[in-house]
Amino acid sequence: MKSNLFFGFYFGIGDFISAVPLLRHLAKQQDRYKIYVAISAQNQALVPLLDLKNVEFLTFSLFALTNIKKLFKFIRELKKLPLDTVVVSPHALAHDTSWKIPLLLRYLKLVNHKLTIIGAASDKNSWVYDKRISIDRAIPIMEREIRLAKLAGLVSEAQQVERNNIFQLPSHEPQQRQDYIVIHPGATKAINRWREQQYFLLCKKILQTYPEIVIKFVALPHELEPLKELINLPGVEFFTGTIVDAVASVAQAKLTITVDSGFAHIASALGVPHIAVYGPKDPMYVKPIYPNTRVCYKPVFACQPCNRTFCRMGYNYCMDSVTYEDICSKIEEAIIFVK
């Protein structure tokens, strides 16, 4: 008998990308599972680029109290689904869980008494789960997703979940990579951002060392404005567009540099040589698993890693500890360019 599985709630891009291998693996078993997934609008834009078939997506605005209509529409759609099991993703840190999720889950249980809710025992909201599974949050996000599914009996221990090639891009071939670097400076949380001055120094150094290279900053308009004012160098371009455009630009880059953001997971999953800068969070918890990603992380302060959303010090000293020289050494270490 086929089971109807609902997975959620993937608001951040990195969280959703990390779940794709598991979702793809389960969706291929059409005789056994029907898969439903709750994602945010920003993730909905990524769906056409991903190798995900036989999955039904619901878009939610669970964290936007200003948009109550969309929230209630999502709840009505969810109520109509013939669900057997809800799997709450273990992507968030144990203390970093929305209080709105248990209310939604309690409501679903009221309208469907046979519903089984599965999640990590360490979640702050685990009191609402029917099955509480012990998950080691010291393993990367993607591995957490797969481990939860295996311990829940949705995937057998012997089965291998394919983690590679989650994007489907017709022009995504290594030999087609162009002579440019993509830098994505954006991060939803201010605590993960790197200072504009460091980007200026980084660009100067890269252009001096690799004069044939073009540097493309790819981000939202408000993220690019302060950089445009500071970095007025030949060979530096600024690009903003849809998430699809951004993914396409990264796919053909020789190197991508990001901070701890959802875009780091996109760059890593595309297989592009990738450098990611970390400060407040332990990379072991949040970094992508792919070997093309190299981490820049310098735990020089007693408070590192705090794994927090906001800095109690009032200033991102830990991000500042990573300098442009550190990133340049990673570029050389990767042996990406030939002088």
Secondary structure as UniProt FT lines:
FT   STRAND          3..10
FT   HELIX           13..27
FT   TURN            30..32
FT   STRAND          33..39
FT   HELIX           41..44
FT   TURN            45..46
FT   HELIX           47..49
FT   STRAND          55..59
FT   TURN            62..63
FT   TURN            65..66
FT   HELIX           68..80
FT   STRAND          85..88
FT   TURN            94..95
FT   HELIX           100..111
FT   TURN            113..114
FT   STRAND          116..120
FT   TURN            121..122
FT   TURN            124..125
FT   HELIX           126..128
FT   STRAND          131..133
FT   TURN            137..138
FT   HELIX           141..151
FT   TURN            152..153
FT   TURN            157..158
FT   TURN            170..171
FT   HELIX           174..176
FT   STRAND          180..184
FT   HELIX           190..192
FT   HELIX           196..209
FT   TURN            211..212
FT   STRAND          214..218
FT   HELIX           221..230
FT   TURN            234..235
FT   STRAND          236..239
FT   HELIX           243..251
FT   STRAND          255..259
FT   HELIX           262..269
FT   TURN            270..271
FT   STRAND          274..278
FT   HELIX           283..286
FT   TURN            291..292
FT   STRAND          293..297
FT   TURN            302..303
FT   TURN            312..313
FT   HELIX           317..320
FT   HELIX           324..334
//
